[in-house]
């Protein structure tokens, strides 16, 4: 194998590992319920591919989740168009909504925020 290919694979592996360490994952009902039952800090993001606000939030969210303060927080990304039961259970009526849980209870909520400082303040309530 060429040396450059080995380096490229090593870098790719680091990116994948770093992304996994950030705590972002697709919504999974069992994992979400387990995290809540264990009192872990959780944020649920209601994302839609067609939503310009969601797209504007994405790089901010990714940056915030890389912060060391967020290492214990799990971000579940829920598809706004598919997760109807979750939307109903959490009383979410708009995409680009974040619901923050601490100790198994909702502690904050944000909809449509695209300023880093606003999202950071909301996310901080998970800790």
Backbone as CSV, one residue per row, in Angstrom:
resi,resn,N_x,N_y,N_z,CA_x,CA_y,CA_z,C_x,C_y,C_z
1,UNK,0.854,-1.175,0.000,0.000,0.000,0.000,0.898,1.235,0.000
2,UNK,0.535,2.185,-0.802,1.325,3.414,-0.862,1.246,4.165,0.462
3,UNK,2.295,4.871,0.766,2.386,5.600,2.032,1.279,6.642,2.164
4,UNK,0.953,7.341,1.079,-0.086,8.382,1.153,-1.443,7.774,1.457
5,UNK,-1.690,6.585,0.951,-2.963,5.919,1.223,-3.052,5.517,2.696
6,UNK,-1.951,5.061,3.261,-1.927,4.724,4.681,-2.217,5.957,5.529
7,UNK,-1.619,7.093,5.146,-1.848,8.337,5.882,-3.294,8.799,5.741
8,UNK,-3.833,8.679,4.548,-5.225,9.073,4.317,-6.164,8.214,5.159
9,UNK,-5.914,6.931,5.232,-6.745,6.039,6.044,-6.613,6.360,7.528
10,UNK,-5.416,6.696,7.963,-5.217,7.061,9.367,-5.996,8.324,9.713
11,UNK,-5.945,9.314,8.833,-6.670,10.565,9.063,-8.172,10.305,9.066
12,UNK,-8.648,9.508,8.136,-10.065,9.171,8.068,-10.510,8.467,9.349
13,UNK,-9.704,7.566,9.845,-10.019,6.862,11.088,-10.121,7.831,12.261
14,UNK,-9.226,8.798,12.314,-9.277,9.812,13.374,-10.555,10.634,13.294
15,UNK,-10.930,11.032,12.079,-12.167,11.808,11.916,-13.376,11.004,12.367
16,UNK,-13.419,9.749,12.015,-14.552,8.904,12.415,-14.573,8.746,13.937
17,UNK,-13.433,8.478,14.522,-13.362,8.318,15.977,-13.735,9.606,16.682
18,UNK,-13.267,10.729,16.162,-13.572,12.019,16.783,-15.059,12.309,16.701
19,UNK,-15.658,12.014,15.558,-17.092,12.236,15.400,-17.898,11.378,16.360
20,UNK,-17.472,10.139,16.548,-18.188,9.254,17.457,-18.037,9.727,18.896
21,UNK,-16.886,10.263,19.228,-16.647,10.730,20.582,-17.463,11.962,20.906
22,UNK,-17.887,12.697,19.897,-18.622,13.929,20.107,-20.012,13.673,20.670
23,UNK,-20.524,12.447,20.583,-21.797,12.125,21.194,-23.009,12.349,20.324
24,UNK,-22.831,12.567,19.041,-23.971,12.759,18.139,-24.311,11.430,17.486
25,UNK,-25.619,11.104,17.502,-26.063,9.878,16.858,-27.500,10.028,16.380
26,UNK,-27.860,9.205,15.414,-29.242,9.202,14.946,-30.146,8.760,16.091
27,UNK,-31.350,9.320,16.117,-32.302,8.970,17.167,-32.614,7.484,17.124
28,UNK,-32.546,6.867,18.283,-32.911,5.478,18.474,-33.743,5.437,19.755
29,UNK,-34.981,4.988,19.649,-35.893,5.029,20.788,-35.332,4.318,22.013
30,UNK,-34.800,3.123,21.832,-34.282,2.357,22.971,-33.093,3.058,23.627
31,UNK,-32.175,3.563,22.817,-30.992,4.254,23.362,-31.402,5.544,24.064
32,UNK,-32.361,6.265,23.475,-32.857,7.502,24.078,-33.503,7.220,25.429
33,UNK,-34.398,6.245,25.479,-35.086,5.913,26.718,-34.110,5.416,27.785
34,UNK,-33.110,4.649,27.384,-32.095,4.158,28.320,-31.296,5.328,28.890
35,UNK,-30.905,6.253,28.039,-30.148,7.425,28.501,-30.959,8.246,29.495
36,UNK,-32.243,8.448,29.194,-33.108,9.195,30.115,-33.261,8.460,31.441
37,UNK,-33.501,7.146,31.373,-33.685,6.352,32.590,-32.437,6.377,33.468
38,UNK,-31.269,6.466,32.850,-30.015,6.513,33.597,-29.660,7.934,34.042
39,UNK,-30.494,8.897,33.658,-30.271,10.283,34.064,-29.141,10.979,33.330
40,UNK,-28.739,10.428,32.206,-27.637,11.015,31.438,-28.095,12.309,30.757
41,UNK,-27.151,13.229,30.523,-27.503,14.458,29.808,-27.753,14.150,28.331
42,UNK,-28.893,14.603,27.843,-29.330,14.291,26.487,-29.899,15.541,25.832
43,UNK,-29.622,15.671,24.542,-30.264,16.698,23.727,-30.869,15.990,22.526
44,UNK,-32.116,16.322,22.207,-32.756,15.799,21.009,-32.880,16.952,20.025
45,UNK,-32.349,16.729,18.838,-32.430,17.717,17.759,-33.440,17.215,16.733
46,UNK,-34.425,18.036,16.425,-35.391,17.702,15.375,-34.932,18.376,14.094
47,UNK,-34.399,17.562,13.195,-33.747,18.040,11.977,-34.547,17.624,10.752
48,UNK,-34.598,18.510,9.755,-35.211,18.187,8.466,-34.250,18.623,7.361
49,UNK,-34.018,17.748,6.404,-33.096,18.048,5.313,-33.511,19.280,4.514
50,UNK,-34.790,19.542,4.431,-35.313,20.643,3.622,-35.340,21.969,4.381
51,UNK,-34.973,21.973,5.640,-35.093,23.137,6.515,-33.831,24.012,6.464
52,UNK,-33.940,25.257,5.969,-32.758,26.126,5.925,-32.232,26.489,7.319
53,UNK,-33.108,26.601,8.293,-32.670,26.903,9.656,-31.867,25.736,10.220
54,UNK,-32.337,24.518,9.985,-31.613,23.328,10.435,-30.218,23.282,9.815
55,UNK,-30.147,23.606,8.543,-28.852,23.601,7.850,-27.929,24.667,8.425
56,UNK,-28.469,25.811,8.799,-27.660,26.872,9.402,-27.187,26.462,10.797
57,UNK,-28.005,25.709,11.510,-27.656,25.273,12.860,-26.573,24.196,12.863
58,UNK,-26.551,23.358,11.845,-25.706,22.158,11.837,-24.237,22.430,12.163
59,UNK,-23.548,23.362,11.472,-22.133,23.565,11.812,-21.928,24.111,13.229
60,UNK,-22.876,24.886,13.712,-22.789,25.422,15.074,-22.925,24.277,16.077
61,UNK,-23.898,23.421,15.840,-24.133,22.276,16.718,-22.910,21.368,16.737
62,UNK,-22.354,21.092,15.578,-21.178,20.227,15.512,-20.014,20.837,16.290
63,UNK,-19.832,22.147,16.171,-18.773,22.823,16.919,-19.021,22.739,18.425
64,UNK,-20.256,22.992,18.838,-20.581,22.945,20.261,-20.381,21.543,20.835
65,UNK,-20.754,20.540,20.076,-20.652,19.167,20.565,-19.202,18.695,20.655
66,UNK,-18.284,19.358,19.965,-16.861,19.002,20.062,-16.215,19.582,21.316
67,UNK,-16.888,20.520,21.970,-16.352,21.150,23.173,-16.242,20.103,24.291
68,UNK,-15.157,20.161,25.038,-14.922,19.198,26.127,-16.050,19.204,27.156
69,UNK,-16.717,20.343,27.337,-17.821,20.430,28.302,-18.993,19.544,27.902
70,UNK,-19.061,19.182,26.627,-20.194,18.407,26.124,-19.876,16.918,25.976
71,UNK,-18.712,16.484,26.487,-18.286,15.102,26.255,-19.228,14.061,26.842
72,UNK,-19.961,14.396,27.881,-20.889,13.447,28.506,-22.298,13.538,27.925
73,UNK,-22.530,14.509,27.061,-23.862,14.753,26.503,-24.047,13.947,25.220
74,UNK,-25.195,13.299,25.101,-25.550,12.608,23.872,-26.549,13.458,23.108
75,UNK,-26.243,13.707,21.846,-27.145,14.435,20.963,-27.812,13.426,20.043
76,UNK,-29.118,13.254,20.201,-29.890,12.385,19.316,-30.490,13.252,18.222
77,UNK,-30.184,12.933,16.974,-30.721,13.674,15.842,-31.943,12.914,15.330
78,UNK,-33.115,13.519,15.512,-34.374,12.897,15.117,-34.851,13.511,13.802
79,UNK,-35.246,12.674,12.870,-35.777,13.133,11.587,-37.174,13.717,11.838
80,UNK,-37.297,14.998,11.623,-38.553,15.700,11.907,-39.734,15.092,11.156
81,UNK,-39.502,14.636,9.946,-40.597,14.109,9.125,-40.965,12.665,9.456
82,UNK,-40.080,11.936,10.106,-40.330,10.510,10.365,-40.677,10.192,11.814
83,UNK,-40.162,10.939,12.755,-40.338,10.612,14.180,-41.598,11.260,14.759
84,UNK,-42.739,10.864,14.223,-44.021,11.459,14.631,-44.361,11.176,16.100
85,UNK,-44.110,9.948,16.546,-44.419,9.599,17.940,-43.570,10.417,18.916
86,UNK,-42.302,10.595,18.578,-41.414,11.376,19.437,-41.851,12.843,19.461
87,UNK,-42.204,13.377,18.301,-42.684,14.774,18.250,-43.915,14.951,19.133
88,UNK,-44.807,13.996,19.067,-46.026,14.078,19.873,-45.699,13.978,21.360
89,UNK,-44.852,13.022,21.718,-44.493,12.814,23.122,-43.803,14.037,23.724
90,UNK,-42.971,14.705,22.920,-42.229,15.866,23.413,-42.908,17.194,23.069
91,UNK,-44.080,17.120,22.454,-44.846,18.313,22.074,-44.013,19.267,21.207
92,UNK,-43.424,18.704,20.164,-42.621,19.488,19.225,-43.444,19.708,17.965
93,UNK,-43.591,20.976,17.577,-44.398,21.294,16.406,-43.592,21.917,15.271
94,UNK,-42.303,22.120,15.488,-41.466,22.718,14.452,-40.126,22.005,14.369
95,UNK,-39.617,21.928,13.145,-38.251,21.467,12.963,-37.321,22.533,13.538
96,UNK,-36.055,22.245,13.586,-35.022,23.119,14.170,-35.247,23.333,15.668
97,UNK,-35.841,22.328,16.303,-36.089,22.375,17.748,-35.103,21.462,18.466
98,UNK,-34.595,21.951,19.594,-33.728,21.177,20.479,-34.442,21.040,21.817
99,UNK,-34.480,19.821,22.348,-35.047,19.570,23.663,-33.919,18.991,24.516
100,UNK,-33.655,19.637,25.645,-32.519,19.302,26.502,-33.017,18.622,27.767
101,UNK,-32.359,17.503,28.116,-32.712,16.739,29.308,-31.507,16.632,30.236
102,UNK,-31.798,16.717,31.528,-30.790,16.506,32.565,-31.480,15.740,33.688
103,UNK,-30.854,14.683,34.148,-31.457,13.888,35.211,-32.786,13.280,34.809
104,UNK,-32.959,13.002,33.524,-34.185,12.378,33.038,-35.352,13.319,32.824
105,UNK,-35.142,14.615,33.063,-36.228,15.594,32.919,-35.843,16.691,31.934
106,UNK,-36.841,17.193,31.222,-36.596,18.306,30.306,-36.225,19.547,31.113
107,UNK,-35.121,20.194,30.708,-34.660,21.392,31.407,-34.571,22.617,30.498
108,UNK,-34.636,22.402,29.189,-34.558,23.538,28.259,-35.083,23.115,26.896
109,UNK,-35.422,24.149,26.124,-35.953,23.924,24.784,-35.627,25.149,23.955
110,UNK,-35.332,24.925,22.686,-35.009,26.018,21.773,-35.539,25.677,20.395
111,UNK,-36.128,26.653,19.722,-36.609,26.457,18.363,-36.155,27.619,17.489
112,UNK,-35.537,27.283,16.375,-35.187,28.281,15.367,-33.983,29.150,15.673
113,UNK,-33.242,28.839,16.720,-32.073,29.645,17.064,-30.913,29.339,16.118
114,UNK,-30.284,30.382,15.608,-29.123,30.187,14.735,-27.894,30.948,15.241
115,UNK,-28.024,31.601,16.373,-26.862,32.276,16.966,-26.147,31.294,17.883
116,UNK,-24.833,31.226,17.733,-24.030,30.290,18.530,-24.248,30.509,20.024
117,UNK,-24.249,31.760,20.468,-24.390,32.052,21.898,-25.724,31.526,22.442
118,UNK,-26.788,31.635,21.665,-28.100,31.152,22.103,-28.118,29.630,22.209
119,UNK,-27.591,28.958,21.195,-27.544,27.500,21.232,-26.613,27.008,22.331
120,UNK,-25.510,27.683,22.515,-24.559,27.315,23.564,-25.212,27.400,24.947
121,UNK,-25.984,28.458,25.175,-26.671,28.627,26.456,-27.701,27.509,26.676
122,UNK,-28.402,27.148,25.619,-29.390,26.071,25.722,-28.697,24.736,26.002
123,UNK,-27.664,24.434,25.249,-26.942,23.169,25.401,-26.297,23.059,26.780
124,UNK,-25.822,24.169,27.309,-25.137,24.177,28.620,-26.046,23.680,29.732
125,UNK,-27.338,23.770,29.556,-28.278,23.335,30.587,-28.315,21.807,30.727
126,UNK,-27.712,21.102,29.790,-27.639,19.637,29.896,-26.622,19.215,30.940
127,UNK,-25.661,20.073,31.226,-24.588,19.740,32.182,-24.943,20.129,33.597
